[in-house]
Amino acid sequence: MPVETKTTCPYCGVGCGVIARVDDDGTVSVKGDPDHPANLGRLCSKGSALAETLDLDGRLLHPEIGGQKAGWNEALDLVAGRFADAIAAHGPESVAFYVSGQLLTEDYYVANKLMKGFIGSANIDTNSRLCMSSSVAGHRRAFGADTVPGTYEDIELADLVILTGSNLAWCHPVIYQRLAAAKAARPGMKVVVIDPRRTMTSDIADLHLAIRPDGDVALFNGLLAHLAKGTAVDENCVAAHTSGFADAFAAASAMTFPALVERTGLGASELRQFFGLFERTEKVVTCYSQGVNQSSSGSDKVNAIINCHLATGRIGRPGMGPFSLTGQPNAMGGREVGGLANMLAAHMTIESAADRDRVQRFWGSPAIATRPGLKAVDMFEAVADGRIKALWIMATNPVVSMPDADRVEAAIKACPFVVVSDVLKTTDTARHAHVLLPAAGWGEKDGTVTNSERRISRQRTFLDAAGEARADWWQLSQVARRMGFAGFDYASPADIFDEHARLSAFENDGSRDFDIGAHAGIAPAGYEAMEPFQWPQPAGHTKATTRFFAKGGFYHPDGRARFVAVVPAETDRTSAAYPFTLNTGRIRDQWHTMTRTGKSARLSAHIAEPFAEIHPRDALETGIGNAGLVEIESPRGKAIVRALVTERQARGNVFVPMHWNDQFAAKARIDALVPPLTDKVSGQPASKNVAVAVRPFPASTYGFAVAVTRPAAPEADYWAIAKADGGWRIELAFTTPAKDWTEWCRATFAIPDDIEPLGYADRRTGDLRLAFFDGDRLLAALFLALEPVAVARTWAVSQLTAEHGDLRKRFTLVAGRPGADRPDPGATVCSCFSVGVNQIVAAVRDGYHTVEAVGKELNAGTNCGSCRAEIRGIIDGCRAAAAE
């Protein structure tokens, strides 16, 4: 009988509930959980495609030492021994853990307990440092604790929703759907999007503010000054529950209005319109994400936002408050257990002697970290200069995701001892490990995660672990025991969660925000049956308190919130040599460094290669053609990506996604260009404001190929490979053509010598087409041209699964376009239902002139909804063309 398991999506911080079904033949399918309060059954394109990412291709199935298979005992003994040796010779500060928001809370808890309480160092940091640590710093400065005041429901209840530094439609699609549905139900609701780019989120915006990079502090300071001069400030709330307002107002008022226009890059009328909306609207929610956090002034941006909500008393009540949207599935859970180098478990602080004593007594540990450890950028600097002798990396890929990524790779490569726990064997980071430990993947793991609204949910096992893979908490516990430490005899994740809950309640009389004491003593059966809940849930209280601070009660010693006086920093880093500003970020259908989403052909169909958004005028002035290749350079390195010329991008700016790596592209690790510049308070890197040069890449020949087998890195100056149904699709470019293209294909696609190609060459145009068939099956096809190749790509990919017994059909393939009997669907727009642009255009021509009508006809846009803005753009373009 089929078995259904309720679990949680492993992607973004929305924390959607998922129902995974395993059929009798082992086939897995997923759907949204209609009972989960985060998503109520909705899933985005990535969540919908989860079942497509569960294959064993590339999986690390057993421990390895020096690239050779090893047993668990041998590997764990070596890890424990080498860490113990480093500590004995050089002290506890000579070792470090670099962990991840992909870990479950139980994994995170054991890692922090081992490092901070038993090794006695705080040298444990997380890739969450790269996405939301400025929010943590801002919360702690303002509230006295890392407290998210509100809930997702507030976004639906608000009359004004401000989205700043957040491409909600692509990065948190399910929250975007909830917002879009609320706005459709209440057309009077207003949405303001603050972003240098006109992203897909702007589709529902009443006002888009194309702010200059890092103009946020100036903008929200200007707003605070405006509010203080009117009647919107809640003087009773400010007097009763806050301190520092006068200093914050003085700092905000120091900038003149003309200077504000200059610093933000916004028009005077735009500023007045935004200020007026905020002033007049009681129910305001300000959502912010990486565009705010990933900045050298990220913490100040967060506090500038919070200042405006504190001043107006718009916090902690239904439909109002500042709202940090986390990027990873368990960034919040990591924060709860002290996953950052400057925190202790259960939202206690390393700086507090009382907290250190409390945690040490609870753990019964021989030591406790006495000062903050190395934050991510500093940690890898310490690896580079030799201070770190042993490094354990878990569930993350810093060679791709860290700033100054080439230097990070060199540091890891030179480190005396590196352990990597991962699900995959061949990530950019894993290739440098001395010891590889196979970790359990999604569907195999068992534990909890916490989403952006403080809701704790279960991730449950529904698959047997692949090969010899084991849970991260088990690996850590085993190493701890082999190092001679007591207190790690956990039988299951339920034991760890119980300890986590008990610590949250230990000597907590309400002075700490994080308290889940109601779950202390939980038994395995209760843990298995646990329903999603929001913290806090103190002992004796099973109903969650869903909001904080409506009546004060902040976590500074005096119970008052702090206004933080902030001043805009000078952040224009461009120069004559590097005149453009690079902004990095995410796209709709890929996740982090593609170790999971790169396995899905459906997710790769929307955007199959790395790209740079550039404004048409900038492209014209630099000689970059649409769909040409562009070289982007900073003082740190270079990248080669496809040019996407679009007016969505502001002049002088380029946007490049952060996902692509050496497994999927020749030179697209964009974080190799990002300097290790960090926020002075949070330590978060500035990934949204990088000075770069942009120029055309001098390709003499462009190519596109499809193949049934994945090629090794092709012999080409540029290549980008993506999973396709039946095989792979590859984009190519060469500065010097191959001497023999047939032999190039044989070497690249492993074509047997006895298979001759079908093809043609046009000396006049420079076009060359080669196709190799084995019986009725296409093995590979290569299309070459002097310009970016004009091939119907979606159709060409479909030929990998077609039969080719008909010779005429083979010649159609070589021609690179389908016959009249099989229309080309065009580039994929809707990944959920694999609907292409040509299909949508045809529907519009047939009279379907609204997004809803197109959805009813083609299903496009009816699942996750994150393609609706693109569909609307296609409809508008068709109607404009028809009116000419």
Secondary structure by P-SEA (a helix, b strand, c coil): cbbbbbbbbcccccbbbbbbbbcccbbbbbbbcccccccccccccccccccccccccccccbbbcccccccaaaaaaaaaaaaaaaaaccccccbbbbbcccccaaaaaaaaaaacccccccccccccccccaaaaaaaaaccccccccccaaaaaaccbbbbcccccccccaaaaaaaaaaaaacccbbbbbbccccccccccccccccccccaaaaaaaaaaaaaaaccccaaaaaaccccaaaaaaaaaacccaaaaaaaacccaaaaaaaaaaaaaccbbbbbbccccccccaaaaaaaaaaaaaaaacccccccccbbbbbccccaaaaaaacccccccccccccccaaaaaaaaaaaccccccccccccaaaaaaaaaaccccbbbbccccccccccaaaaaaaaaaaccbbbbbcccccccccccccbbbbbbccccccccccccccbbbbbccccccccccccaaaaaaaaaaaacccccccccaaaaaaaaaaaaaccccccccccccccccccaaaaaaccccccccccccccccccccccccccccccbbbbccccccccccccccccbbbbbbcccccccccccccccccccccccbbbbbbcaaaaaaacccccbbbbbbcccbbbbbbbbccccccccbbbbbccccccccccccccccccccccccccccccccccbbbbbcccccccccccccccccccccbbbbbbccccbbbbbccccccccaaaaaaaaccccccbbbbbcccccccbbbbbbbccccccbbbbbcccccccaaaaaaaccccccccaaaaaaaaacccccccccccccccccccccaaaaaaaaaaccccaaaaaaacccccccccaaaaaaaaaaaaaaaaac
